[in-house]
Amino acid sequence: MNCDWTTLPDIIWYSICEYLPNITDIIHLSNVNHNLYNIIEENSFWRHLIRLRYGSILLKRYCDEIFSNKNHCDYLCSSSEHFIEFEKQYLQLPSAILRNGWNLIVTGAQNGNMKGFAAAKRSKFYLPKYSSQLKMAIDENIFRDLIYHQNQTVLSKLIYYYLSKRIRLSFAYETYICFDITRINELCRPKIINDITSDFGSIAIFDSRWLAAVRGEFQSIIPGRYAIICRMKLNLLRCEQPSVEDQFTGEFTCIPDYGIMSSLEWDQEWFDLRYVMNNTNINETNQDNCQWFEEQMGIITIYELSTVYFGLRIWQIPYRKYKIMCDYIELKIIE
């Protein structure tokens, strides 16, 4: 006897969609017939998938709370009075700090970006004090405009789309900056090469004696807690250990407009451990034998729609033990 499989109970279709890896697969299924379209366009369907794949905490945050929460501008330090105060503080900075302050470099405040300077001040000195009063909040219409300008689509479907997409930027295409203006030339810049194993097709290599950094910005990041993930690999240049006079350290910093920043520093031991952990044959120094690994560089908390600034610097003076290859940086929503 023939059976019309398209009339299966809703709960069966819910179970089937649990095994579909991509939202595009689910959308294609919804186009099969009118009955499936109605099932998959229901708010309850997308809430079910969010709870199943991302957990009850993210379901509550993004489906039940974030669009109804409100923050006072005094707690956010976002009023015009606060901005005037930040401008005064900026003008009073000593030239040495303005030229070399790492957080100012990361946010572009070194070059006069006052929004970046305000972000650095809020993130480090102000918002941590008010964190108990702050909530993750965004206007629903602003959120809809960010996600394909979809004003008619069920909200939980747009939330699922945001949670499932990967928020990534390539190190090969971010801004290069240099602390010492006398060293700005092509030889001092991080080298960019093609790499078929990269998601972006190109990677940045840090392997010279340089006092420099790369920085970049994620635009329009909605509130949440994000792990900062870097995809990188290490190529051994020499085996002997550096002397006590040599410097081989690194630092990664991530600063949101309206949130709590994260900063991570590492030393020679950090690099040695990652190299041993992520290379199958530590006696080989050929770049082709290096293994990509994803390293968590910290966690940031964002309370309102933000630009997120990030910066990476590595000091190798004059000793160079590793060639550091960086592919991408990713913001990954976590509980």
N, C-alpha and C positions, 0 to 999 in steps of 0.2 A: 504494500500500500504506500502510495506517495505521501510525503509529509512536507508541508510548507515550513521550512526552517526559519523563515523570516518572522514567524509568529511565535517564536520561543518566548518564554516568560522574561520579563525585564531583568530579573536577577541573573539569568543565564548570560545575557548580553553584558551585564556588569562584569561577570567572571571572565568572559572572553576578552573584554577590553583590558583587563588586568594584565594580559600577556602581550598586548600590543606595545612595542617599545617607544614609538614616536607618536606625538600628537597628530601628525599628518596621516598616520595609519588609521587613527580613530576617526578623523574627519572624512577620510575616504569611505570608511564603513558607513558613516552616517548618510552618505549620498546614495546608498543602495536603494532605499525606498522611504516612503513617508513615515512609516512606523519606526524604523531605526533612527531616522532624523529626530523625531519627537523624543525618543528615549535619551539620545545622546545630547540633546540640547537642554535637558533638564538640569536645573541647579543641583539637585540631589546627586545626579550622576557624577559631576565634576567634583563635588565635595567628597564623594566616596573615593575617587581616585587620589585626591589630595591627601586624605587621611591615610590611605593605604600606602602611598609611595613616599610621602614626606612627613607623616606622623601627625598626631593630634595637636601638638604644640603649634606647628606651622598652620594647621587648619584653623585653629582658634585665632591666631595672630592675624592672618591675612583674610579670612572669611568673616570673622565675627567682631574684630576689634579695630584694626588699623584705620578704617574709613570713618569710624565714629569718634576716635580719639582726637583730642585737641591739646596743643601746648601753648603756654603763655610765652609771649615774645621775650619777657624778662628772663625766664629760665633758659630760653634758647640764645639769649644775648643777640637778638636779631633786629632790635629796634634801630631807628636812625640815630638815637642818642648813643647806643653802643658803638655804632659804626664811626661816629665822630670821635669817640674815645679811642677806638683802634687806630684811627688816622693820627691822632696826637701821639700815641705810643710809637707808631711807625716813624714819625718825624724825629723822635727823640733817640732813636737807636744809634749807638756808636757805629762808625763806618766799618770797623772790623767785623762786628756782628752782622751788619747788613750784607757785607761781602761774603762772609764765610758761614753764617748760621745755617745749619743743615735743614731745619724745618722751613726756613725762608726760601731755600733753594728748591726743596721738594714742592712747595706750593706756588712757586713763581713770584713770591713776594720780593725776592732779590731784584727782580726786574720791574718792580712797581705794581704788581698785582695785589691790590688792596683786599679783594675778596679772598685771595689766598692767605694773606696775612691774618685776616679776621678768622679764617678757618683754623689756622695754626694756633692762634690765641685761644679760641673757644675750645678746641679739642684737647689742649694740654692743660689749661689753667681754669677754665670757667665751667664747661659742661660736666666734668667729673664731680664738681661740687653739687650740681643740681640733678644728678642722675636719678635720684630717688623720686623726683617730681616730674621727670620727663617720660613721655610715652612715645611709641612709634606711631606716627600719624601721617596721613596723606589724604588729600581731597580725591574723591572717587572720579570726578571728571578729569582731573589732571592725570590720574593713573590711566584712565581709558584713552586719553589723547596720546600717552606714551606708547600704548600697545595698539598700534595700527589705527588709531582714531575710531575705535569700535564703540559706538554709543548704544547700539541695540543688542549686542551680544551679551549673554548671561555673564555676570561678573565673575563667578567662580571659574568659568572657562578661561577667561583672561588671566586670572591668578595662576591657574595651572600652567598656562603657557609661560608666564614669567618665571615660575619656579623651575620649569623644565629646561629653559634655555641656558646656554653657557655664556657667561659674561667674561669675555677674554680680550686682551690686547697683546699685540706682538712687541717684544723688546726690540726687534729689528727696525721698527718704524716709529719708535718713540723719540722724544727730544733728547739731543745730546747736549750736555753742559760741561763746563770746565771751570775749576776753581782758579786756575792761573791763566790769565788771558794771554800770556806770552807763549802758552803751549797749544793754543787753538790752531791746529792744522790737521790734515788728513791722516798723518802718521799717528797722532795721538787719539784719534777717534776709535771707538769700538768697531772692530771689523765686522762687516755684514757679508754673509755668504749664503748661497743657496743650499738648502738641505731638504731632501725629499721626505725625511722622517718628521719634518716640522709641519704642524697644522697650517702654518701661514706660508710655508715654502722657503722662508729665510730665517736665519738666526743671527744673534749678536754674539761676538766673541770678545772677551776681555782678557788680553794676554800680553799687554805692553806695560811699560813703566809709565803710569799715568796718574794724575791727580784729577780724576774726572768722575762723572756719574751719568746715569740716564734717569730721566723722569718722564712721567706721563699723567694723564687724567682720564678717569672714567666719568662720563657725563650722565646726568639724570638717573642716579641710583636711588631706588625707593628704600624706605626704612627697613631695617632688619639687622640681624647679626650675620656677618660674613667672615668666612675664613679666607685668607689671602694665600693663594696657591701659586707657586712659581715652578715651571717646568724647566729643568736645567740638567746639564751633565758636566763632568770634569774630565779633563785630559791631563795626565801626569807629564810634566816637563822635566823634572829632575827628582831624584830620590833622596838626596841628602837633606838633612834638617837645616832650617835657617838658624842663624846666630841670634843672640839676644838683641842685637842692634837692629835686625831686620824687622820690618813691619809687614804682616800679611793678615789683614783683618777686613771685615766687611760690615755693612749696615744696610738694613732695609726698613723704610718707614712708609706708613700709609695714613693719610689724614683726610677725613671727610669734612664737608662744610659744616654739618650739624651732627656731630657724633663724637665718639671717643676714639682717639688715634691708637695706633699700634706701632711699635718699633722693636726691631730685633738686631742684635749685634752678634757677630761670630768671629772666631779666631782660627788659627792654624789647625787646632784639634778638631773643630767643626768640619772643616774641609776634608781632613784625613778620614774621619769617621764616615762621611757621606761617600767618599771615593771607594773605601773598602766595602761598604754595604751595597753599593750599586754597580759594581763591576765584577763580572764573572771571572775575569782573569786579570788580576792586579799586576801581573808581570808584563802585560802588554801596554804600550803607550800609544798605539795607533788610535787615531780619533774614531775610526770605524768600529772599534771594540768598546767604546764607551757606551754606557747605558743611560738613557733618559730616566730621570726620577722627578716626582712631584714633591715639593717641599712646602710645608705650611709655614708661612712667614709671620703669622700672627692672626689676631681676630679683631675686627672693628665692629662697633655698634653705631648704627645710624638711626636718628630719631625723626628727621624730616628729609624730603627730597634733597639730594646732595650731589655736588661734584666730589669725586674722591681722587685725591692727589696721591701719587706714589713716587718713590725715588729709591734707587739702588746705587751704592758706591762700593768699590773694592780697592783697598790700599795694598800695593805690592811694591815696597820701596826698600832696597832695590831688588830684593829677592823675589823670584817668581817660580813657584813650585807647580802651580796648576794653570791650565788654560780653562777658563770658565765660559761655558756656552749656555746662553739663555734663549729659550724659545718664546714662552708667553707667560703672562700673569693673568690670573683668574680670580674673580670674586665669586665665592660659592656660599649660598645661603645655608645656614646651619640653625639648629635649635637654639 
